[in-house]
Amino acid sequence: MEIEPQLLGSSNPPHILIFPLPMQGPVNSMLKLAELLILSADNIHATFLTTDVVYHQLIVSARAKERFDRNPRFSFRTFSDGLPNDHPRGGDKFLEMLDAVKAVSHPIVREIVSSGDTHTSSSETNQTLEVVLSPLVTCIVSDGLYNFALDVGNEVGIPVFYFETMSPSCLWVYLCLPKLVEAGEVPFTENSDLDALLVNVPGMDGYLRRRDLPDFCRARDATDDIMLQRVLGQVQQMQRAQGIILNTFEDLDSHLLSYMRSHCSIPIYTIGPLHSSLKERLQANALSSNQPFVYSDHSNSLWQEDRNCMAWLDKQPLRSVIFCSFGSQVVITKEQLTEFLHGLVDSKTLFLWMNRPGSVIGLEENYEMLEKQVLMHGDLLKGIKKNGCIVSWVPQVEVLSHPAIGGFLTHGGWNSVIESVVAGVPMVCWPHYVDQLVNSRLATEVWKLGVDIKDSCNRAIVEKVVRDIMCLRRDELLENATKMANLASTSVQKGGTSYESMKNLIKDMESLTSQI
Ligand SMILES: *[C@@H]1O[C@H](CO)[C@@H](O)[C@H](O)[C@H]1NC(C)=O
């Protein structure tokens, strides 16, 4: 491909290749990062690399194409992950998906960064919308799990930044894992005392228990060991990156960030909450150009959003509804679903339940099946009809900021936690795996924003904690949540820590570009 001479040499503009894991959470936050980068500096180009499957979902559900086509400095580049159509691409097949994606994307990343060709390779995309000419890629921002990106960056001589979509607290636990293993604190078995406190995670001693560690530390089977070995390998590589980008703000994780910074020799950028930063920018831009601004246009949902729940929420009293969602990956059993629904109905609280298609084992598609198979027993169904609203997939940021929402029953995935923090909504956390187990502990013990019910799921507990956060401890929790939400908001405004960190990141990306 021909590159115009003025695009080379000293006037080389920064062109960032952004490469997330092909899953809802990482795609959402890294797309927001891409939007922020191109909005924050008028010379930055961004290419977003993802799978055909994700790209398709994005253009159908999030109308991402229309949104990004407006900016000639942004382009998508897609590839086929080579997996069968019906592969779940996550959940218990996560490692299979990761390995497939790594294998096919490695040569593609190398080709993109060495040729500067960002033509999309997908046969299904409309040719006329391709970016025909873009400057050479000067920098890679990749998920921390793509360690090959560091090798490619080294070969070609361009910097690689890691973007961690998991929480900073879990990243800190990861960084401490070699020590935990050496000291014999990890792994442990499910039968050991799960409430024992850990001593080898500085800054978290005193509240971090065995049960709060990522699930694979429990060594239940060989998969756990594979995960542990992988993470240990990943941690060793981490410091070869140019820097680590985190979706958090200083006030939220200050007690750990100082430990992390003295442990790591590379910069750590805290530029979150990304969705708030982006909203701030877009609002400012809309204001200065006299354009209307609709935040819902910037959702990066991979599934069609069901907006009917917004009208339902409009009819409910202030802070009266608990929003229940286990995110984009978690799969539960029918029994667990039944316990949660009973607990909610028994608590007599209004609730909005997100029933993501495929999220309940044995109930593949829709709510009608759910009614038929699980809820046929009269009273439960009656209770649900009276107090509940069940939807398939929601615009979560909008739901959480709706005035009727007073609580969030969540799996504690990092995007969900940070969105809850921004909205000032107290949480009940029921974590499943990886960072969720750590996040839920911080939500309760450090930020004092809710309750952690990990390792238990029965209707009596659900009823109790829902009453707790929606009635008994409501005012105090709301007060704490509002304080944290205000800190989040300050961090993304001009002069705030996240705003400044974003400026530093761009400055570093630009100065590294000029050295190429
Ligand atoms: C709210 O935060 C304060 C200060 O951290 C704490 O003492 C209190 O227990 C928190 N409230 C709840 C309900 O957790």
The ligand as a Gaussian input file, in Angstrom:
#p B3LYP/6-31G(d) Opt

LIG

0 1
 C      -20.601000       4.326000      55.022000
 O      -19.253000       4.742000      55.090000
 C      -18.761000       4.962000      56.402000
 C      -17.367000       5.523000      56.281000
 O      -16.542000       4.716000      55.496000
 C      -18.811000       3.669000      57.187000
 O      -18.365000       3.881000      58.501000
 C      -20.222000       3.123000      57.178000
 O      -20.260000       1.871000      57.802000
 C      -20.743000       3.004000      55.758000
 N      -22.128000       2.599000      55.764000
 C      -22.524000       1.384000      55.390000
 C      -23.994000       1.154000      55.480000
 O      -21.779000       0.526000      55.000000

